[in-house]
Amino acid sequence: MASTIDAVKGSYVLELMENGTREDGRSLLDFREITIEKGVIPNAEGSARVKLGNTTVLVGIKADIDSPMKDKPDEGNLMVSAELLPLASKNYEPGPPGEDAIELARVVDRGIRAQNMIDLKSLFIEKDKVWSIFIDVYVLNYDGNLFDASYIAAVAALNNTKIPKYEDEKLNRSETTQLKLNGIVTSCTFAKLAGKVVLDPTGNEESVMSARVTISNDENSIRSMQKGLSGSFTQNELEELISVSFEKSKELRDKIGN
Amino acid sequence: MGGSGEKPQLIKEGKRLDGRAFDQLRPLKIEANVLKNAAGSAYLEWGNNKVLAAVFGPKEALPKHTQDPDKAVIKCRYSMAPFSSIEGHGRSGQNRRAIEISKVTREVFEKAVMLDYFPGNEIEIFIEILQSDGGTRVAGITAASVALASSGIPMYDLPYAVSVGKVGEDVILDLNMIEDNYSDADMPVAIAPRSNEVLLLQMDGSLTKEQFSKGMEYIKNAGKFISAEQRRALSAPYETSAAKYEGKQ
């Protein structure tokens, strides 16, 4: 349940939006400041902490020897999970992942998979033995737009993922090789509030948005889309947002690349 | 997406494996009010998909903390029967896929149903996929729409849903299971036909902006037919009884 304070903040944000302004002074289609730190968890095969304004997401990547899926014996496995940690927001509670965490994980998973960022066939070791790559999204602080923050963090973490050496049926984590990636996928999340559409919504903006859409893409193609909440978009709006997403993703790719 | 083994040739001489044109729907048939206990229900066959949807309520939302004092809440459960797939026995229970589909389906109807009429109440939507052949979430939404309307719950619109996808560079409508498994993109969409607003949009694979627009045109054209079938299903029971009544005159 939203508190009175939350309600006041929400109506403040809506009032601003009527005049086309935002609580932090950004224009409607700008990202907040993004900082990316790679390799923050040296024990993990790959990791990155991303701050998107006050939203903070940590992604850790582990690689383990596993058996392949029955229907894909020559491919490794990729598993994306997301945790909305109780320390990240007063609205998050301990317990198994709820539908919001599941949606977040699956949307990030779809973009990475659709982009073929990881060639799953390259994770094959020998018969009945493949690598499983576990991407765990840990939300440390919530202030809106977990989708884009998680995409950036997951891709940045994959970018610095080193796979241990496997020899004589043993894992040697001191000898590693860089995980090979095919390109970079990023996402742009838009929120609709007071009839206007904004990029990279803050927590206050998300509390009053009627609809949300996340568009992920690389240089040439849309790779995944996900609309959320009960509001709607028109086809024209979506076509415009796809163009914005292609434009903005250049910035994001440059940021992650460094 | 996600098919294993050798990719079959999905398009031969401008026709799809089942002989359909790129923008052609599979046969669709809907029947309303098929379940006695539910407030509203629908049975749908779409290609080889067989789907049951049922609606219960409005009734007091329980547990109490789920109540909204301003409007009704929708609770939605999409579920695939363990025997529904041509592959092996499916895992029972709600997996992550089913939880996500239940969420996006609920969000479609939160826009379409006049929730303000029933504060503190819940409306339950159950979607059971009895047999699956690609596009089950859009089949479920299309069926649930009819189930809701047949229960008499007031609605702003009667949403329909259908998916488009891409094989090579060709955009195709209403993917079946084989096409879904080996396509280069898949995009399920739900539309409120009165305004043509998009209520559900998911996509994965690879699409250009132009292909997105073409897909949306396919969807809106197909929507005329899907909407007509939904309305036919809703009015059919009354037409037969009206015919009987008139026969007695």
Interface residues (C-beta under 8 A of the other chain):
Chain A: D71 K72 E99 I102 E103 A105 R106 R110 G111 R113 A114 V213 N220 S221 I222 R223 S224 M225 Q226 K227 G228 L229 S230 G231 S232 F233 T234 Q235 L238 E239 I242 S243 F246
Chain B: M1 S4 E87 R96 R97 I99 E100 S102 K103 V104 E107 E110 K111 A185 M187 A192 S195 N196 E197 V198 L199 L200 L201 Q202 M203 D204 G205 S206 L207 T208 K209 F212 S213 M216 K220
